[in-house]
């Protein structure tokens, strides 16, 4: 806004930046004027600014190169393509005109370009054979001042039209005379002889120029390409060959017509012809009646004998029909022919076994010029005579066969040959020995077994095979057959030591790696089938033992503990290495204890092991872990048992203090009266059983006692672990006889589970008729254990046949060995103080 001299305001619109009409061609501005009054007053007006165009943009073709196909011979005026260009300017600045570029005089004669629309069309017909492609430039120019231009290139590919007929040109080749379309060819030329050169061409392109050339008619001529390589498809060269022999006597001349056809659509064809004249020659060779003459002639002949006679005929006459015979060098002097008669003779003695077939050629040649010849093949087959005996391929045949084959199985094959043939070579085979074991198939020489082989019984057979031919007189030969029976894994390992019912004693103090026992096994097989391996497959839950897989040595691999005392049954499997493998399972019993004081007990445990399932582990003391788990329960129950025992004792003493009835019971009398001993009654009122029991007052440990566990079937098995024990104040106790049948009572009473003090025998009658009471023993018959021998976790009194019976209800019979008294059956219970109490039944 400028101030004028007269004090007025003069607003001016100023351009602040460059204007580009192509981006924005107009602007609409709002002008506002305001006075300085209070309040100010104002008004506004709209100012529109229109941007005029300047020729600042050049035309632009859509493509820099335009390419199109134009069929030749297109009519004038045919459109080809439209050139398109654009200009961002308007008005005359944006008006575009098209024109040919410089150096396009030839194009201007053939094409027309519309300067306003840009359409390119045909001005004159175009021949592709003269012009294959048109390449020129086109200019687009606007009408601005100064004008601006752009250039583009146009490429027109002239497409071929099939407008040319193939042309054929026949030329001379080699020694064949050819002039004015006539060729002279001798009738004796060989088949496939070139007669002329044929050149075919087509000015068109592609398929329109691809020419196929053939000979028309039934004539003995054919065309063959002059080159195997692929050349120009529009130009090809052929040789005109004879395809069959020419015969002057049959046909004297041939008119050979050659036709060439292109592959256009529609196809165009051209042709040319050649007259072939045949010249006469000595073209008839001598001919034999048969091309092959086959003769059979026996061997061992006399030299000079005639074999056969051959003859040949010649269709010519005179000297051309006179024939001379000869043999080719293949005869090798063995055969000869009479040149005039054609008789063929043998000059040597023939041997069929050396060569049974001779083949040579006999030639017949005439005396013409040039001479002609014919030939025939003579085949001499030497007939056989029986002059050779059979011959086995080996003097000794050795076969290996597996045992246990099914009878009738093939075990081997002998090969025998006879140099003769026919009936002279027809052989009959037979077994000379072992006919009841083997048979032989005459046609194949296959030997079959009549029985199944067992290597463990017989490992080999030797016999002879005889072959007799069918000649006259017959000839024969023999060969030896050696058959070795190979081992089959048909025997399982056999354990020779130890036997299942044996056992070995292993002291608990044994060191690790102590050899416990060695398993010895054998296998009747051989080789890998007898290669044995050992393994423990059961009965080793504590992992105390391992076995050497190769030697069978069982070793201790862990330190023995208290819970391991007792019998261990190891299930050992012995496998051989055959395929499939065979195995044998054996039992190895190991008895862990310090000494072996009663072998009968161990033998009884081993006997039970033999009838116990292999799935059941027999190892050490089976109640050891259970006793440890119940230790806390025992401690809690002991106090309750003590209370119950005192109550029962008071009740029992009260009953003893009352007068006894007729059927009453009185305990045995003791030397001194104390709390544990009831009042003694009249001996005359005691039952007979009690009197016998009172007669023996010696201490319990001095008696011969056997501890047995009753089984439901009435049999008794000794279930006591025979081990000596030490008790403070008592020394080392042993049964009176000290024999192996004496039980270790202290060992038995180391059970940690308390038994009830009063029990009814399971087989006893009801209490109304009979009853049981617990007899109080004198203090001399009380065993009190201390130290490790009375460990609650060492319950070795259990046996494997009664592990599932509740040990609180165990019924154990004590049998005294006093021969003068009948043994009484008693039931035992263990009090918390390990006191032996006996209740006499009845």
Secondary structure, DSSP 8 states (H G I E B T S, - for coil): -EE-TTS-EE------S---TTT--EEEEEEEEE-SSSS--EEEEEEEEE----S----EES-SEEEEEEETT--TT-EEEE--EE-S--GGGG-EEEEE-SS-HHHHHHEEE-TTT-EEEESS---TTT-SEEEEEEEEEE-SSS--EEEEEEEEEEE--S----EEEEEE-TT-EEETTEEEEETT--TT-EEEEEEEE-SS-GGGG-EEEEEESS-SEEEEES-SS---TTEEEEEEEE-S---TTT-SEEEEEEEEEE-SSS--EEEEEEEEEEE-------EES-SEEEEEEESS--TT-EEEE--EE-SS-GGGG--EEEE-GGGTTTEEE-TTT-EEEE-S---TTT-SEEEEEEEEE--SSS--EEEEEEEEEEE--S----EES-SEEEEEEETT--TT-EEEE--EE-SS-GGGG--EEEESS-TTTEEE-TTT-EEEESS---TTT--EEEEEEEEE--SSS--EEEEEEEEEEE--S----EEEES-TT-EEEE-TT--TT-EEEE-EEE-SS-GGGG-EEEEEEES-TT--EEE-TTT-EEEE-S---GGG-EEEEEEEEEEESSSS--EEEEEEEEEESS--S-HHHHHHHHHHHHTS-TTS--BS-TTHHHHHHTHHHHHHHHHHHHHHHHHHHHHHHHHHHS---TT-------SS--TTS-----GGGS-HHHHHHHH--S-GGGS-EEEEEE-TTS-EEE-------EETTTEE---SS--TT---HHHHTT--S---SS---TT---TTT-----B---GGG-----GGGG-TT------GGGTTS-GGG--EEEEE--TTS----EEEEE-TT--EEEEE--
